[in-house]
Amino acid sequence: MAQECISLYPNSTVTIYDLPKVVQVAKERFVPPEEHRITFHEGDFFKDPIPEADLYILARILHDWADDKCMQLLAKIHKACKAGMFSSLQ
């Protein structure tokens, strides 16, 4: 998905945020070392800070958790979001 994003939006950057073992596999198998528009951030989204971003895509995440954990994660992401054009809608 990260490759597709930078392909469609060449001026964008993508950060893959996941557990260290998942990040390692992604680095080795899916992202060539010369691709500098895709970076990695290791962490546990329930325990560690979520990196600030303009957009968050949760791929195959929410279906694995109970509603209370999903709400906890979504609230944490909401808090980490950069202020932007939609922040006035709150």
Contact map, one row per residue, 1 for C-alpha under 8 A:
111110000000000000000000000000000000000000000000000000000000000000000000000000000000000000
111111000000010100000000000000000000010000000000000000000000000000000000000000000000000000
111111100000000000000000000000100000010000000000000000000000000000000000000000000000000000
111111110000000000000000000000000000000000000000000000000000000000000000000000000000000000
111111111101010000000000000000000000000000000000000000000000000000000000000000000000000000
011111111111110000000000000000000000100000000000000000000000000000000000000000000000000000
001111111100000000000000000000000000000000000000000000000000000000000000000000000000000000
000111111100000000000000000000000000000000000000000000000000000000000000000000000000000000
000011111111000000000000000000000000000000000000000000000000000000000000000000000000000000
000011111111000000000000000000000000000000000000000000000000000000000000000000000000000000
000001001111100000000000000000000000000000000000000000000000000000000000000000000000000000
000011001111110000000000000000000000100000000000000000000000000000000000000000000000000000
000001000011111000000000000000000000111000000000000000000000000000000000000000000000000000
010011000001111100000000000000000000111000000000000000000000000000000000000000000000000000
000000000000111110000000000000000000011110000000000000000000000000000000000000000000000000
010000000000011111000010000000000000011110000000000000000000000000000000000000000000000000
000000000000001111100010000000000000000111100000000000000000000000000000000000000000000000
000000000000000111110110000000000000000011111000000000000000000000000000000000000000000000
000000000000000011111110000000000000000001110000000000000000000000000000000000000000000000
000000000000000001111111000000000000000001100000000000000000000000000000000000000000000000
000000000000000000111111100000000000000000000000000000000000000000000000000000000000000000
000000000000000001111111110000000000000000000000000000000000000000000000000000000000000000
000000000000000111111111111000000000000111000000000000000000000000000000000000000000000000
000000000000000000011111111100000000000000000000000000000000000000000000000000000000000000
000000000000000000001111111111000000000000000000000000000000000000000000000000000000000000
000000000000000000000111111111100000000000000000000000000000000000000000000000000000000000
000000000000000000000011111111111000000000000000000000000000000000000000000000000000000000
000000000000000000000001111111110000000000000000000000000000000000000000000000000000000000
000000000000000000000000111111110000000000000000000000000000000000000000000000000000000000
000000000000000000000000111111110000000000000000000000000000000000000000000000000000000000
001000000000000000000000011111111010010000000000000000000000000000000000000000000000000000
000000000000000000000000001111111110000000000000000000000000000000000000000000000000000000
000000000000000000000000001000111111000000000000000000000000000000000000000000000000000000
000000000000000000000000000000011111000000000000000000000000000000000000000000000000000000
000000000000000000000000000000111111110000000000000000000000000000000000000000000000000000
000000000000000000000000000000001111111000000000000000000000000000000000000000000000000000
000001000001110000000000000000000011111000000000000000000000000000000000000000000000000000
011000000000111100000000000000100011111100000000000000000000000000000000000000000000000000
000000000000111100000000000000000001111110000000000000000000000000000000000000000000000000
000000000000001110000010000000000000011111000000000000000000000000000000000000000000000000
000000000000001111000010000000000000001111100000001000000000000000000000000000000000000000
000000000000000011110010000000000000000111110000000000000000000000000000000000000000000000
000000000000000011110000000000000000000011111011100000000000000000000000000000000000000000
000000000000000001100000000000000000000001111111000000000000000000000000000000000000000000
000000000000000001000000000000000000000000111111110000000000000000000000100000000000000000
000000000000000000000000000000000000000000011111000000000000000000000001100000000000000000
000000000000000000000000000000000000000000111111100000000000000000000000000000000000000000
000000000000000000000000000000000000000000111111110000000000000000000000000000000000000000
000000000000000000000000000000000000000000101011111000000000000000000000000000000000000000
000000000000000000000000000000000000000000001001111100000000000000000000000110010000000000
000000000000000000000000000000000000000010000000111110000000000000000000000000010000000000
000000000000000000000000000000000000000000000000011111000000000000000000000000011100000000
000000000000000000000000000000000000000000000000001111110000000000000000000000011100000000
000000000000000000000000000000000000000000000000000111110000000000000000000000001100000000
000000000000000000000000000000000000000000000000000011111000000000000000000000001000000000
000000000000000000000000000000000000000000000000000011111100000000000000000010000000000000
000000000000000000000000000000000000000000000000000000111110000000000000000000000000000000
000000000000000000000000000000000000000000000000000000011111110000000000000000000000000000
000000000000000000000000000000000000000000000000000000001111100000000000000000000000000000
000000000000000000000000000000000000000000000000000000000111111100000000000000000000000000
000000000000000000000000000000000000000000000000000000000111111110000000000000000000000000
000000000000000000000000000000000000000000000000000000000101111110000100000000000000000000
000000000000000000000000000000000000000000000000000000000001111111000000000000000000000000
000000000000000000000000000000000000000000000000000000000001111111000000000000000000000000
000000000000000000000000000000000000000000000000000000000000111111101100000000000000000000
000000000000000000000000000000000000000000000000000000000000001111111100000000000000000000
000000000000000000000000000000000000000000000000000000000000000011111110000000000000000000
000000000000000000000000000000000000000000000000000000000000000001111111000000000000000000
000000000000000000000000000000000000000000000000000000000000000011111111100000000000000000
000000000000000000000000000000000000000000000000000000000000010011111111110000000000000000
000000000000000000000000000000000000000000000000000000000000000000111111111000000000000000
000000000000000000000000000000000000000000000100000000000000000000011111111100000000000000
000000000000000000000000000000000000000000001100000000000000000000001111111110000000000000
000000000000000000000000000000000000000000000000000000000000000000000111111111000000000000
000000000000000000000000000000000000000000000000000000000000000000000011111111100000000000
000000000000000000000000000000000000000000000000010000000000000000000001111111110000000000
000000000000000000000000000000000000000000000000010000010000000000000000111111111000000000
000000000000000000000000000000000000000000000000000000000000000000000000011111111000000000
000000000000000000000000000000000000000000000000000000000000000000000000001111111000000000
000000000000000000000000000000000000000000000000011110000000000000000000000111111100000000
000000000000000000000000000000000000000000000000000111100000000000000000000011111110000000
000000000000000000000000000000000000000000000000000111000000000000000000000000011111000000
000000000000000000000000000000000000000000000000000000000000000000000000000000001111111000
000000000000000000000000000000000000000000000000000000000000000000000000000000000111111000
000000000000000000000000000000000000000000000000000000000000000000000000000000000011111100
000000000000000000000000000000000000000000000000000000000000000000000000000000000011111111
000000000000000000000000000000000000000000000000000000000000000000000000000000000011111111
000000000000000000000000000000000000000000000000000000000000000000000000000000000000111111
000000000000000000000000000000000000000000000000000000000000000000000000000000000000011111
000000000000000000000000000000000000000000000000000000000000000000000000000000000000011111
